[in-house]
Each structure stands twice: as structure tokens, then as C-alpha cells.
Amino acid sequence: MASNFERWEKDPFFSAAEEVQESADRMESTYRTLIHALKEPSVWKTEELRRDLRTALGTAKWQLQFVRQLVC
């Protein structure tokens, strides 16, 4: 009998869910780094981090819209 994970892995949306999760993880990591960097702006390139955060947010948003179109 297949485990729950094996059944989930065979789901056609599994790879899409993985990509969205990776984007969310990247966005969270960048956000945490930016919050830390804002405490010491002279050491960090905060504008670059803000740009990276906007990019990660845009990517996650695009991916979620794509998944929504597939599901609906």
C-alpha cells in the first residue's frame, strides 16, 4: 500500500506545490535578512534586498495565479 507521501507525490500538482513552497521559502528568507539588514544598513545592501524581496513576491504571486487557473 502506498504511503500518503507517495500518493501525494504522484499528484499532478505536486511539482507546482513544491515550486510555490520554494518561492515562499525564498521570500521568507529574504524578508528576514532584510529586517536584520535594516538594523545595520551601513553593512548591508538594503536596496538589493528590497528588490530581491519584490522579485520573490512577484514570482510567488505569478505561480499561485497559474495554479489557480489550473484548478478553476
C-alpha angles and dihedrals in degrees: 000000000000119000120240090255093053091051090047091048090056091052110111091229094054095095091045090051090049092052093048090049091050090051091049090049091049090048092050092048092049091047092051091048091049092050089051091045093053088064090058106025094163090065099043135057095237096175090056090050091049090051091048090050092050090049093049091048091049091049093050091047092050092048093050091049089051092050090047090054090051093049099043 
